Amino acid sequence: MSSISSNSAALGRLQNRLNHQFQDPSLLELALTHKSHARKHNERLEFLGDAVLGYVIADALYRRQPDVAEDSLTLIRASLVRKETLADVAQTLGLGEFLKLGTGERKSGGRQRASILADTLEAIIGAVSLDGGVAAAQTLILSLFSERLQEAHARGAKKDPKTQLQELLQARALELPEYEVVDTEGSEHRRTFTVSCRVKTLSLTTSGRGASRRAAEKTAARAMIEALDSQ
């Protein structure tokens, strides 16, 4: 009885974070179930969620950026729905603590694996779509990606540090930087990431900290730009 109660409490916490109360909580449980845990798992929901996410992001970009060309919109959409971005969003929600994983995946760090986190987020989007309709999924997506969509809107006016650094290195015919997470601190949904940024041909390495890997990478990239400017 206690395990059932504990599971219900966990699902309740996650629904509060999602700001969506499931009419059918079994959909959320299925979305959290990795194929290593049970024969009935979240891959079909992931398939649905991937399609819904792509449409909602494309629709938002189309409406918010009427003067941006199709090829640029495609690149922006790709950056928003890529595995790394989805994993960052999943980490912000603290999805790792709710995952249902097989023993092997748990022991090998599956709760932190970017591919699993990204796939689970897509499965949750699919579950919300089935539970409350596409409008409910759209509300969830626009909430989760609000900051990133705003940044995409401003990208034409001011490029983020990672893009600036990439263009600076390309202009100097240098290889692109390598980013690596070197440390994480804090609880599952209140993590602080430390990321290194390395340009091997220049033997330069900088670091940055942030509440997400993405934020830490930006800080490290900004530091690298400053280091290159001082040379």
Residue pairs with C-beta under 8 A, 6 or more apart in sequence:
7 29
8 25
10 97
10 98
11 22
11 25
11 28
11 29
11 98
14 28
14 93
14 95
14 98
15 21
15 22
15 28
17 93
17 94
17 189
18 93
18 124
18 128
18 140
19 139
19 140
19 143
20 128
20 131
20 132
20 136
20 139
20 140
22 28
22 127
22 128
22 131
23 131
23 132
24 130
24 131
27 45
27 127
27 130
27 131
28 124
28 127
28 131
29 100
30 40
30 41
30 42
30 45
30 123
30 127
31 42
31 45
31 120
31 123
31 124
31 126
31 127
32 42
32 95
32 98
32 99
32 100
32 120
32 123
32 124
33 40
33 41
33 42
33 100
34 41
34 42
34 99
34 100
34 101
34 102
34 105
34 110
34 116
34 120
35 41
35 42
35 43
36 101
36 102
36 104
36 105
36 110
37 100
37 101
37 102
37 105
38 100
42 119
42 120
42 123
43 119
43 123
44 126
45 122
45 123
45 124
45 126
45 127
45 130
46 119
46 120
46 122
46 123
46 126
47 126
48 125
48 126
48 129
48 130
49 121
49 122
49 123
49 124
49 125
49 126
49 127
49 129
49 137
50 81
50 122
50 126
52 125
52 126
52 129
52 134
52 137
52 138
52 141
53 81
53 122
53 125
53 141
54 77
54 81
56 137
56 138
56 141
56 142
57 77
57 80
57 81
57 141
57 145
57 149
58 73
58 77
59 138
60 142
60 145
60 149
61 68
61 73
61 76
61 77
61 149
61 152
62 73
64 149
64 153
65 73
65 76
65 152
65 153
68 76
68 156
76 152
76 155
79 85
79 152
80 145
80 148
80 149
80 152
83 114
83 115
83 118
84 114
84 118
84 213
84 214
85 148
85 214
86 117
86 118
86 121
86 122
87 114
87 115
87 117
87 118
87 121
87 213
88 212
88 213
88 214
89 121
89 144
89 145
90 96
90 117
90 118
90 120
90 121
91 117
91 189
91 191
91 212
91 213
92 144
92 189
92 211
92 212
93 121
93 144
93 189
94 187
94 188
94 189
95 117
95 120
95 121
95 124
96 111
96 112
96 117
96 188
97 111
97 188
97 189
99 110
99 111
99 116
99 120
101 110
101 111
101 116
105 113
105 116
110 116
111 188
125 137
125 140
125 141
126 137
128 136
128 137
128 140
129 136
129 137
142 149
151 160
155 163
159 167
160 218
160 221
161 218
161 219
161 221
161 222
161 225
162 217
162 218
162 221
164 221
164 225
165 177
165 197
165 221
165 224
165 225
165 228
166 176
166 177
168 225
168 228
169 175
169 176
169 177
169 199
170 176
174 199
174 201
174 202
175 199
175 200
175 201
177 197
177 198
177 199
177 221
177 224
178 197
178 198
178 199
178 200
179 195
179 196
179 197
179 198
179 217
179 220
180 195
180 196
180 198
181 193
181 194
181 195
181 213
181 216
182 194
182 195
182 196
182 207
183 193
183 194
184 191
184 192
184 193
184 194
185 191
185 192
185 194
186 192
191 211
191 212
192 209
192 210
192 211
193 209
193 210
193 211
193 212
193 213
193 215
193 216
194 207
194 208
194 209
194 216
195 207
195 208
195 209
195 210
195 213
195 216
195 217
195 219
195 220
196 205
196 206
196 207
196 220
197 205
197 206
197 207
197 208
197 217
197 220
197 221
197 223
197 224
198 204
198 205
199 205
199 224
202 228
204 224
204 227
204 228
206 220
206 221
206 223
206 224
206 227
207 220
207 223
208 215
208 216
208 217
208 218
208 219
208 220
208 221
208 222
208 223
209 216
209 219
210 216
210 217
210 218
210 219
